[in-house]
C-alpha cells in the first residue's frame, strides 16, 4: 500500500518537474521576445498569463506529492509499531530480563518515527534524483547537445563523489555520533552524581573536567567533520561549476551565432534545476543513515525468535483444586546462568506453600515458570497430572492470579485497575474484592474513591496501597492458584500486618505459593520449602525444619527469632 | 524574546566566531545570486553582441562567472566549518555555565533530576540549544542581511521591482512562516500530548507486561497503543499538510515576485531606460534571491522548541541555592558530636512538616540507629545534617557550635556517607574508590576494598580495578555498587559517619560481613545508621523509631524489646531473607 503512495509521490513530483520545463520554456520565450525581438509588453502578455497559471499548479502538485510521501510513511509506521509491540509481547517477560524498558520504549517509539524521513523523503528523492535530471537532459538535448553533454558529464560526478567520500565519512560518522553520545552522557552522569561529588568535596573541580571533556571531543569530532564536509564541497563544486560552464559555453556560442537566445536562456534556466534533485539527495542521505540505524534496532527485535507457544489444547478439571508438581526442572537464563537445577516441588490443593531462600536461590524463577513467563528447559511441570505445556496457555492463565513484589498500577481508575483480570465485573464485586483485600477503607477515604485516577499521571499511591490493590485484583479474578511475591519495601507495621492478613485470606481454600521474606509470613504457611542454589534443600513445617537444624534453622537463628 | 537575549548574552564572548559564520553565509549567498544573475546578463549580452556585431569584453564576465562558482562552493564549505566550530564552542560554554550554576544547587534543588526521565530531558534541552546558532540565528540574520543587500542592488535598476521583491520576500520569509507556525501551534501541542501518552502506554505495556499477561489484558493494551498511534498520525498529517503548504507557498511567492517584476521591467526595457540583458539578469536574480528565505520556515518551527528548552534551562539555573554559606571560614569543631534540639523542617513554606520537634544526641563515639517506614523523614534528617537543606526551626549543634556556622564543604569533609543512591561514575572502579582520597596509596585502597567485601569480586573481573563501570561500562549489581560506595567511605576515614540504608539489596551472607565492616567503621566515631532492615540493632548504642516525622520510641535495643510493644511489632516484621 505504501509502495503505491510512494509511486504516486514520485509521479506527482515528476509532473511538477515537467511543468517546470514548461515554465522555463515560456519564460525564455518572453525574455527572448523582449530582448531580441524587441516586443512590447502587450505582445508577450499571453505567455505571461500561461506562466501565471503554471506557477500555482506546479506548487500544488509539489504539495500533493509531499502528502503522498507522508501517507506512505504513516502506513509504514502504523504497521511496524503494532507488529513490534505484539512481537515483544509474544517474546514475553523472559525477553525483558536484563533489558532497560527505556531502551525498548525508544525502539518502539523513536526508532519507528525515525523511519519517516526515509520513506517520506529519501525513497522518493532517490528515484527523483534519477528521473528529473534525466527528463531535463532529454529536453536540453533536444535544444543544444553541447550543454547536454556538459550536464551529462558533471551530473553523475555528484553521486560518484558522494559515494567515494561518503563511504569513508559514513564510518567516521558513526564513531563521531558515538563520541557525541558519550559527551552528553558524561555531562548527564556528572549532574546525576553531583551529590556524590559534593560529598567528596570535588564538585568544584569537576567544572574544569566538564570543560576539558568538551574540548577533547570537540577537537576529535571537528577533525572528522572536516573530511565529511569535503564530500559536500565536491558536490557543490560539481554542480555550481557545471552551471557556470554551461553559461560560459552558451555565451560563446551565442556570440558566434551557433545557437539562438531563446534556447540558450531556456537551458540556463534548467541548468540549476538539473542539479537540484542530486543535491537534495545528498542532503537527505543523513536521514537515510539515521533510519538505517533505527531500522537495525527494529529488525533486531523482530528477528528474535518467539519461543514456541504452548500449542497445547488440553483443559483442566478443577474439582479437587490444583495440584502442581515440579519434577527435576532446570532453567538457565540466556543459556548459562543456571537458576534452577534438579528442582522438585509439590503444591497440594488448597495448600499454602512458602518458598524461602537467599537472593539468587531461584525463587522468582519458580514463579516465572508457573506463570509461563519462562519455559522449563529440562524436567516437567504437571498440573493435576497434565503437563503444563500441553495446556492451552490462555486456559492455564485463566486459573492463575499473581501479586508481584512491585505491582504495576495502570493508567486508569482504581476500579479499572482492580478489574484488570475481569473487565466486565460489576461494581459490587469490585468493592467486595477491595474489602476482602483491606483496601476498601483507604479507597473510600480518597476524594474520588474508586474513580480516582492512578498510574502514570494519576495519583501516586504508597507501596502498601499498591499492594492492597494488587491483592484486590487477585481476589476479583477468584482463581484456584495464587502466586504471591511478598513485597519487601516500606516497613510500616500497620500496612504490613494488613497486607499479611489480606494475603492469608487470599490463600485460604486455594493452592497458594508465597515467596516469603518475613518470618511472620512464613509462619502462616502450611508448608515451607527452603531453597538454596536452585533446588529445594529442606521441606516441612516451621517446627519440623527448626528441628532439622539445617539451612532454615541457621537462617532463623542468624536473625534471632524470639518467637 | 528575553530568552534569546539571554542566550546571546551567554554566547557574547564568541561574537567573532558567530560573526565569521554569518559573514561567510552572506558571502556564499551573494556569490550564488551573483552567479546566476551574471550568467543571465552575460548570455543576453553575448547574444546581442553576436547579432549586432558590437564588440563586447567577454573575458571579465566569463572569468567572473567561473570565479563566483568557485567562491560559492568554497564559501559554503568554509561556512560549514566555521558554523560547526562555533556551535561546538557555544555548547561547551553552555555546559560549563550550566554546571557552574547547578553545582551549588545540588542536591536540594536537583532532587527531581536523579531519575532518568527529567535527566534525559535536560540532555535534550541542551541539544535543542545546539540548533539555536546554526539553524536559527544564522539563517535568519543571514537572510535579513543578504536580502537587504540584494534589494538595495535592485533599486539601481528599478525601484518598483525592488519594492515588489521586498514585499514578496517579507511575505515568504516572515509572514508565511509566522502564520503557519501560529496555525500549527495547537496541532503541535496536541502532538506533544499524544506523544507523551503514547510513550506512557508503551512503557506501561512493557513494565506491566507480566501482569498484563497473567490477567490476560495484553490485547487491550496493544489496541490502546494502536489508537494512540492513529491519533498521533492524524496530527502529524495535519502538520505535514501545513508544512507542505508553507514550502509550496514560498516557491510560489518567488515565482510571483519574478513575474510582477518582469511586468514592471519590460516597459523600461522597451523604452530604453534599461537594457535587454538587464531583464535577463533581473529575472534570474529575483528567482535566486528567494533561496535565502527557504530555511526560514524550518527555523520558525524550531524557534518554539528552542525557546521552551531555553526557558526550562534558565529556570533550573536561576533557582537559588537552598542554603546560605557563612561569610567567614569555619572553625574546627571542638569535638565530633551532634546535638539536635527541637528540629522542625518542611520542604516548602506551605508544605507539611517532614520533621517535628526532633530531639536527639549522638556523642563522639556513639552509634545511633534510626528506623521507620518510608517517608518518615529519616533521609531528610541525614540531609539536614549534611547541610543540603537549611532548617529554620530548632537547632543542630555540631561539636558545640551551630551547624549553620560551618561551611558546608567543611562539614562534608568530616563525614563519610554511604547511601542508597551513592553514584558510581563512568570511570574505573579504582577511580571511583579514590574519589574519597585521590592521594591514597594502592595498599590503603585495597585494604578498604577488602573490608567492604569488595576485593575478591573485583579480582574476579578481567580488568580488576581498572574495569570501567557505570552506564557505559560493566553493569554492576546493586549490591556490588553499594560495596564500592562502602569502600569509598572506608577510605575517607572521616570522624563522622552517616549510613542511609547501606545494606539494602545485599544477600544475608554479604550483609552480615558488610555489617561487620560497617560496625568497625562506626567504631569510635559519631555514627548515624538509617535502616529498615533491622539487622545489627543490638550492636547500636541507641535506637530511635521515627514515624511521620516524630520520634515515637527511643532507647537501647534490649530495653525497647522489653518495654515497647510497638518496637516488638517492628521486630517481628523483620526479614529472614533478603528479597
Interface residues (C-beta under 8 A of the other chain):
Chain A: X23 X27 X30 X31 X34 X35 X36 X38 X40 X41 X44 X48 X51 X52 X55 X56 X58 X59 X60 X62 X63 X66 X67 X70 X71 X74 X77 X78 X81 X82 X85 X86 X88 X89 X92 X93 X96 X101 X102 X104 X105 X108 X109 X182 X184 X185 X186 X187 X188 X189 X190 X191 X192 X193 X194 X195 X196 X197 X198 X199 X200 X201 X202 X203 X204 X206 X207 X210 X211 X214 X215 X218 X221 X222 X225 X226 X229 X230 X232 X233 X236 X237 X240 X241 X243 X244 X245 X247 X248 X250 X251 X252 X254 X255 X256 X257 X261 X264 X265 X268 X269 X272 X356 X357 X358 X359 X360 X371 X372 X373 X394 X397 X398 X400 X401 X402 X404 X405 X407 X408 X410 X411 X420 X421 X423 X455 X456 X457 X462 X463 X473 X477 X488 X489 X490 X491 X492 X493 X495 X496 X497 X516 X517 X518 X519 X520 X522 X555 X556 X558 X559 X561 X562 X563
Chain B: X32 X35 X36 X39 X40 X42 X43 X44 X45 X46 X47 X48 X49 X50 X51 X56 X58 X61 X62 X65 X66 X68 X69 X70 X72 X73 X74 X76 X77 X80 X81 X84 X85 X88 X89 X91 X92 X95 X96 X99 X100 X102 X103 X106 X107 X110 X113 X114 X116 X119 X120 X122 X123 X126 X127 X195 X198 X199 X200 X201 X202 X203 X204 X205 X206 X207 X208 X209 X210 X211 X212 X213 X214 X215 X216 X217 X218 X220 X222 X225 X226 X229 X230 X233 X236 X237 X240 X241 X243 X244 X245 X247 X248 X249 X251 X252 X255 X256 X259 X262 X263 X266 X267 X269 X270 X276 X277 X279 X280 X283 X284 X371 X372 X373 X374 X375 X386 X388 X408 X409 X412 X413 X415 X417 X421 X422 X423 X424 X425 X426 X435 X436 X470 X471 X472 X488 X492 X507 X508 X509 X512 X532 X534 X535 X547 X561 X566 X569 X570 X571 X572 X573 X574 X575 X576 X577 X578 X579
